[in-house]
Amino acid sequence: MQMYSAKNIVGLLDQNIERVVRHLLPNGKNKSGEWCIGSINCEAGDSLKVCLQGDKKGVWCDFATGESGDLINLWCLCRNKTISEAISEVKQWLGIPSTIFEPQRRSQFVRPEIKNEVPIQQASSICNYLMSERKLTLETLKAYQIRETKNEIVFPFYIDGKLNLLKYLQVDRPQGKKQIRVTPNSEPCLFGWQAIPENARAAVLVEGEIDAMSLFQFGLNMAVLSVPFGGGKGGKHQWLEYEFDRLAVFDEIYLCLDNDAEGQAATNELIERLGRHRCRVVQLPLKDANECLQAGISSEQIRTCFENAKILDPDELKAASLYVDQVIDEFYPSENQPMGYALPWQKAGDKIYLRPSELSIWTGINGHGKSQLLGQVMLHCMKQGAKVCIASLELKPKRLLMRLTRQASGLRKPSEAYIRAIHEWYENNLWIFDLVGSAKANRLLEVFQYARQRYGIDVFVIDSLMKCGMPEDDYNAQKSLIEKLCDFKNVHDCHIHLVAHPRKPQDENKVPGKLDMKGTGTITDLADNCFSTWRNKLKEDELNKPGNRVQPPDSILEKYDCLFTCDKQRNGEWEGKLALWFNPDSFQYLENRHLKPIQMVPFSNRSQLGRQDDK
């Protein structure tokens, strides 16, 4: 998937340089490898020159005005466009599709209105606090269009000149705690777009609005923006879904978040989702930008910090001692750092975890419930905070979601109100790859990468291998796909579940294992986990015998309905089998036959739950 920053566009323009100069400066002339013209207004002369070849290809200079730059700067000047507008126009001019993926807009956001929030008043207590204690100038406050109420600083979040969100911060801190509120139902976005320099090519992300204004005041020639909900990870960065395209134009993104655990967590997630190749980590002399401003740190010192920002190129060779904290975490995982997502059954205990950077293979004889059981596991992962994307290439989305909703409700036929409540729960937890049939593996991974970067999805399901666009006997293609899946889960620190069919068994009463997998041995060799499901048809046959159908004896009912088998777990110590009982109303697999299905999504109006006995 190609994202187009200004640097990418410059490369494309350089490749088409003669077309570009004739388009932008049609009255110019080629003189000894330079395109010469009077100025960007296209009058005759030689004051403006564009280099057409060699190491400086694409570099231009107007010797009359002293202006210079590359071809995207020239396009901006000649067409009177911003960087973002110029990129869109260039892509159209070159015939590049303007949108590779259309982002989902799942919520209806409400734009706030200015009511009692007045512009910052020079003599007010709010202004005095910002200027005297925080050392911000009135010019900075006006540049960011700061407002105030009686006892709150009001930070307006603008996008393209339109008010998107208002954030309120009380100056007083009862018991030392910040008192913050935001306008409800507002689209999450970055703070500071209203104050960025024209045609900025780099951006810096900080952790607070006052820090953004502080860096702005140091005179950085870049877009200084603040994340709306502070440091941390996961849901704190929902804003990225909506800012993804606006940030795509920047060649470099500097991360200047707080030097604490929350700031580090945010830095790590943003590096992955924004792209390691263009992120730089800035280390300030003090905790944050405003502390530097208050302490009198000079602009030159701050610029030096940016010049020395770490370029995060991968460094494959590292000293083993660097991993000591991670090794300790493996021995003694804390509650805040779980080993992975647990399975739905207490008897699984700490025997199995679905960890980040793992590939799990699920197999089972056709009709033995492997996809159904995997669906229950995915719902349980979502309850633990997972964001899941399912590519069910054998079921239409409505049929897949009908089955999952039945499992989530614990009912055969939940009410319409309960179904809607469950789908509201799905909104930020579940995505569907909408294609029934054979998907090309490269396209599947392209969409998964987009989903991981834009929405932070960390669990992916592919059901099944035979629907990934390759012949059953093409072992090389299967090996290639498994290797790509392994690369993907390692690079993106996510978990992938792949359903793969076993060979046709001679005896359906034999429990299949990893050695029964159809296809290349690479499938199980490279997998981190191998799971299988087996349906106890011998019990079903006994239940269907005359005399047992109406009142089956306990000796039959006590027999399990399903065996869940783990016969490979690379990062765990347990392998074995779990006996499960199937509840046909809810499609849930339970730990014993006396348990009732659980409602995975709470629903307050019990009269509208649905009918358990509706056949």
Long-range contacts (C-beta under 8 A, 24 or more apart in sequence): 1-100, 1-101, 1-446, 1-449, 1-450, 2-100, 3-248, 3-275, 4-87, 4-91, 4-96, 4-248, 4-249, 5-248, 5-249, 5-250, 5-251, 5-278, 6-72, 6-83, 6-87, 6-201, 6-249, 6-250, 6-251, 7-251, 9-72, 9-86, 9-87, 9-90, 9-91, 10-58, 10-70, 10-71, 10-72, 12-90, 12-94, 12-96, 13-58, 13-70, 13-71, 13-72, 13-75, 13-90, 14-57, 14-58, 14-71, 16-94, 17-50, 17-52, 17-57, 17-58, 17-71, 18-52, 20-71, 20-75, 21-50, 21-52, 23-93, 24-74, 24-75, 24-78, 24-79, 25-50, 25-78, 39-64, 39-65, 40-74, 40-77, 40-78, 50-74, 73-199, 76-199, 82-198, 82-199, 83-199, 83-200, 83-201, 83-249, 84-246, 84-249, 87-249, 100-450, 101-447, 101-450, 101-454, 103-241, 103-242, 103-244, 103-245, 103-454, 104-431, 106-427, 106-428, 107-185, 107-187, 107-427, 108-185, 109-185, 109-186, 109-187, 110-183, 110-184, 110-185, 110-186, 111-162, 111-163, 111-164, 111-186, 112-163, 112-164, 112-165, 112-166, 112-183, 112-186, 113-163, 114-147, 114-163, 116-149, 117-147, 117-148, 117-149, 117-154, 117-156, 117-166, 118-147, 118-148, 118-149, 119-145, 119-146, 119-147, 119-148, 120-146, 120-147, 120-148, 121-148, 124-148, 125-171, 126-151, 126-152, 126-153, 126-171, 129-153, 129-171, 130-210, 133-294, 134-210, 134-214, 134-290, 134-293, 134-294, 135-214, 135-290, 135-293, 135-294, 136-210, 136-213, 136-214, 136-217, 136-293, 137-217, 140-213, 140-216, 140-217, 141-213, 143-194, 143-195, 143-213, 143-216, 144-191, 144-192, 144-194, 144-195, 144-209, 144-212, 144-213, 144-216, 145-194, 146-213, 155-191, 155-209, 156-194, 157-186, 157-189, 157-190, 157-191, 157-193, 157-228, 158-193, 158-194, 159-187, 159-189, 159-193, 159-246, 160-193, 161-194, 164-189, 165-189, 165-228, 167-191, 167-209, 167-228, 169-209, 182-228, 187-242, 188-228, 188-229, 188-238, 188-239, 188-242, 189-228, 189-239, 189-242, 189-243, 190-225, 190-226, 190-227, 190-228, 190-239, 190-243, 190-246, 191-225, 191-226, 191-228, 192-216, 192-223, 192-224, 192-225, 192-226, 193-223, 193-225, 193-246, 195-224, 196-222, 196-223, 196-224, 196-225, 197-221, 197-222, 197-223, 200-250, 201-250, 201-251, 201-252, 202-250, 202-251, 202-252, 202-253, 202-254, 203-247, 203-250, 203-252, 203-253, 203-254, 204-253, 204-254, 204-255, 204-256, 204-282, 204-306, 205-253, 205-254, 205-255, 205-256, 205-257, 205-270, 206-256, 206-257, 206-288, 206-289, 207-231, 207-257, 207-258, 207-263, 207-266, 207-288, 208-288, 208-290, 210-290, 211-256, 211-288, 211-289, 211-290, 212-289, 214-288, 214-289, 214-290, 214-292, 214-293, 215-256, 215-289, 215-302, 217-293, 218-289, 218-292, 218-293, 218-299, 218-302, 218-303, 219-299, 220-302, 220-303, 220-306, 222-254, 223-250, 227-257, 227-266, 230-262, 230-266, 231-257, 231-258, 231-260, 231-262, 231-263, 231-264, 231-265, 231-266, 232-262, 232-265, 232-266, 233-265, 233-266, 233-268, 233-269, 234-269, 234-385, 234-456, 235-428, 236-266, 237-266, 237-269, 237-270, 237-273, 237-456, 238-428, 240-270, 240-273, 240-274, 240-454, 240-456, 241-454, 241-455, 244-453, 244-454, 247-274, 250-278, 251-278, 252-278, 252-279, 252-280, 253-278, 253-279, 253-280, 254-279, 254-280, 254-281, 254-282, 254-306, 254-309, 255-279, 255-280, 255-281, 255-282, 256-282, 256-284, 256-289, 258-287, 258-288, 259-283, 259-284, 259-287, 259-288, 260-287, 269-456, 271-312, 272-453, 272-492, 272-493, 273-452, 273-453, 273-454, 273-456, 274-453, 275-453, 276-312, 276-313, 276-314, 279-312, 280-306, 280-309, 280-310, 280-311, 280-312, 281-309, 281-310, 281-312, 282-306, 282-309, 283-308, 283-309, 283-310, 338-384, 340-495, 341-380, 341-381, 341-384, 341-386, 341-459, 341-495, 342-380, 342-384, 343-377, 343-380, 344-376, 344-377, 344-379, 344-380, 344-589, 345-578, 345-580, 345-589, 345-591, 346-591, 347-578, 347-591, 348-578, 351-566, 351-572, 351-574, 351-576, 352-529, 352-566, 352-569, 352-572, 352-574, 353-571, 353-572, 354-381, 354-459, 354-495, 354-497, 354-529, 355-495, 355-528, 355-571, 356-458, 356-489, 356-493, 356-494, 356-495, 357-489, 357-490, 357-493, 357-494, 357-495, 358-489, 358-495, 358-496, 358-528, 358-529, 358-570, 358-571, 359-482, 359-485, 359-486, 359-489, 359-495, 359-496, 359-498, 359-526, 359-527, 359-528, 359-529, 360-495, 360-496, 360-497, 360-498, 360-527, 360-528, 360-529, 360-530, 360-531, 361-498, 361-500, 361-514, 361-517, 361-523, 361-524, 361-527, 361-529, 361-530, 361-531, 362-497, 362-498, 362-499, 362-500, 362-531, 362-532, 362-533, 363-499, 363-500, 363-501, 363-502, 363-512, 363-514, 363-516, 363-517, 363-530, 363-531, 363-532, 364-502, 364-512, 364-532, 364-533, 364-534, 364-535, 365-502, 365-505, 365-508, 365-512, 365-534, 365-535, 366-501, 367-535, 368-533, 368-534, 368-535, 368-562, 369-533, 369-535, 369-562, 369-582, 369-589, 370-499, 370-532, 370-533, 371-395, 371-463, 371-464, 371-499, 372-403, 372-407, 372-587, 373-533, 373-562, 373-564, 373-580, 373-589, 374-461, 374-463, 374-497, 374-499, 375-400, 375-403, 375-404, 375-407, 375-587, 376-407, 376-587, 376-588, 376-589, 378-404, 378-459, 378-461, 378-497, 379-404, 379-407, 379-408, 379-600, 380-600, 381-459, 382-425, 382-429, 382-430, 383-600, 386-429, 386-458, 386-459, 387-428, 387-429, 387-430, 387-431, 387-455, 387-456, 387-457, 387-458, 387-459, 388-429, 388-430, 388-431, 388-457, 388-459, 388-460, 388-461, 389-430, 389-431, 389-432, 389-433, 389-448, 389-451, 389-457, 389-459, 389-460, 389-461, 390-430, 390-431, 390-432, 390-433, 390-460, 390-461, 390-463, 391-433, 391-435, 391-439, 391-444, 391-460, 391-461, 391-462, 391-463, 392-432, 392-433, 392-436, 392-461, 392-463, 393-433, 393-435, 393-436, 393-437, 393-438, 393-439, 393-462, 393-463, 393-464, 393-467, 393-468, 394-436, 394-463, 394-464, 394-467, 395-436, 395-463, 396-436, 397-432, 397-434, 400-432, 401-426, 401-432, 403-587, 404-430, 406-586, 406-587, 407-586, 407-587, 407-588, 407-600, 408-599, 408-600, 408-601, 409-586, 409-599, 409-600, 409-601, 409-603, 409-609, 409-610, 410-585, 410-586, 410-588, 410-596, 410-597, 410-598, 410-599, 410-600, 411-585, 411-586, 411-597, 411-599, 411-609, 411-610, 411-611, 411-612, 412-584, 412-585, 412-586, 412-610, 412-611, 412-612, 412-613, 412-614, 412-615, 413-610, 413-611, 413-614, 414-609, 414-610, 415-608, 415-609, 415-610, 417-603, 417-605, 417-608, 418-601, 418-603, 418-608, 418-609, 418-610, 421-601, 421-603, 422-601, 425-601, 431-455, 431-457, 437-467, 438-467, 438-468, 438-469, 439-467, 439-468, 439-469, 440-468, 440-469, 441-468, 441-469, 441-470, 441-480, 441-481, 441-484, 444-468, 445-484, 445-485, 445-488, 448-488, 449-488, 449-492, 452-492, 452-494, 457-494, 458-493, 458-494, 458-495, 459-494, 459-495, 459-496, 459-497, 460-494, 460-495, 460-496, 460-497, 461-496, 461-497, 461-499, 462-496, 462-497, 462-498, 462-499, 463-499, 464-498, 464-499, 464-500, 464-501, 465-498, 465-499, 465-500, 465-501, 465-519, 465-523, 466-500, 466-501, 466-518, 472-518, 472-519, 475-519, 475-520, 475-522, 478-519, 478-520, 478-522, 478-523, 479-520, 479-522, 482-520, 482-522, 482-523, 482-526, 482-527, 483-522, 483-526, 486-526, 498-523, 498-527, 502-532, 508-537, 509-537, 509-538, 511-563, 511-565, 511-577, 513-565, 513-567, 514-567, 514-568, 524-568, 527-568, 527-570, 528-568, 528-569, 528-570, 528-571, 529-566, 529-568, 529-569, 529-570, 530-566, 530-567, 530-568, 531-564, 531-565, 531-566, 532-564, 532-565, 532-567, 533-562, 533-563, 533-564, 533-565, 534-562, 534-563, 534-565, 535-561, 535-562, 536-560, 536-561, 536-562, 536-563, 557-593, 558-593, 561-589, 562-589, 564-589, 585-612
